Amino acid sequence: MYAPAGVTTAPEFPIPDRMKAWVLGDPGQLSLVEKAVPMPGKAEVLVRIDAVAICATDLEIIYNGPPASIQGGLPFNKKFTPGHEYMGTVVALGSGVDEYRIGQRVTVEIHAGCGQCKRCREGMYTSCHNYGLNYGNVDKGHRANGFTTDGGFCEYQINNINTLVAIPDDMSDEEATLVVTAGTAMYGLTELGGLVAGESVVVTGPGPIGLLGVAVAKALGAYPVILTGTRDNRLQIGLDLGADHVLNIRKESDVVEAVKRLNGGKGVDYVLECSAAPNALNEAIKMVNRGGKVCLAAFPHGEAPVDIAHIVRNNIYVYGIRGEGKSATHRAEAFMNQKRFDATKIHTHTFALEDLPTAIRYAKDRVEDAIKVVVKARGVPAVQKVAAE
């Protein structure tokens, strides 16, 4: 059994030497194999993965390679295990770890910065200057699970203690996988200023980050919160999560004017852009009032023209965020723990780990209008279950 030197384990959580793990081969090709259970080092723990959500970035990595950066060569990272939105139970402690205990339930952030570059020292560890330098002959200590190191589509994974977020026992596995999504929305609103109580906010795009962006904005006291999108059923979920108004852009001749109409005839204070539509930034800068702020939480695959003159003339601020930086995930978990919003409204399907290819198909092709698809490593039969209507 698993008993590496210098690692603390407990008999109530026996750990095998090998585990099941999905690995990437050619584009879109995943294989279920056995891998050695990894060993935590200093300031690391071993997490037994209980559940992992599928993110659009996972699909990008699986089918196109970047933005992952693993040994094996781009664009497709051979024998690499993707997946990054996971939660689980701490089952082993690396050297010097006393911040967490064996048996504690946690959810995880993606990024553990190197801790020594300028950005990490500023708290911007998702913008670590040593991103990807954690293998081969160079090891700067940076890790981004599912991006620059093996991720969560497996049974066990190591995590730096800085990436762990403790969760309460009454939070379901499925809900815990959504903390990092809510944390990304929280990070965006933090960069826009954080104090959004009474400020007007537009969220564009009712995907997982956009929908939880609505929830976080309302929890922070924003008013009104306006959600735009193309699917009425998703817009309805936005209303359930606290949106004051929703707009189906396919039913509006001019969505910018429609936003202003809902905000007393003027532009809003903030836009959180989560749609990745090619014209999204141009629409966003025209939705905000002078001196307003726009945060880009999604990106189109190609270059997009931007009306820079409008930005300059109107003193508009544009921010881009990566992931869930500046400990935003901890703040999002606090809101979820306090029941300030119900993140499970975006969870639509659950599959067993063995059924990952089907789960990915549901997420990629939006089968049954899947929004957030969760894969569980234990406790679910190898068939699809609908977890929420």
Sequence and secondary structure as in RCSB ss.txt:
>XXXX:A:sequence
MYAPAGVTTAPEFPIPDRMKAWVLGDPGQLSLVEKAVPMPGKAEVLVRIDAVAICATDLEIIYNGPPASIQGGLP
FNKKFTPGHEYMGTVVALGSGVDEYRIGQRVTVEIHAGCGQCKRCREGMYTSCHNYGLNYGNVDKGHRANGFTTD
GGFCEYQINNINTLVAIPDDMSDEEATLVVTAGTAMYGLTELGGLVAGESVVVTGPGPIGLLGVAVAKALGAYPV
ILTGTRDNRLQIGLDLGADHVLNIRKESDVVEAVKRLNGGKGVDYVLECSAAPNALNEAIKMVNRGGKVCLAAFP
HGEAPVDIAHIVRNNIYVYGIRGEGKSATHRAEAFMNQKRFDATKIHTHTFALEDLPTAIRYAKDRVEDAIKVVV
KARGVPAVQKVAAE
>XXXX:A:secstr
    TT B  TTS   SEEEEEEE STT EEEEEEE     TTEEEEEEEEEE  HHHHHHHHH TT   TT SS
S TTB    EEEEEEEEE TT  SS TT EEEE SEE  SSSHHHHTT GGG TTTT EETTEE S EEBTTTB 
 SSBSEEEEEGGGEEE  TTS HHHHTTHHHHHHHHHHHHHTTS  TT  EEEE  SHHHHHHHHHHHHTT SSE
EEEES HHHHHHHHHTT SEEEEGGG S HHHHHHHHTTTS EEEEEE S  TTHHHHHHHHEEEEEEEEE    
SS     HHHHHHTT EEEE  TTTTTHHHHHHHHHHTTSS GGGGEEEEEEGGGHHHHHHHHHHTGGG  EEEE
ESSSS SS EE   
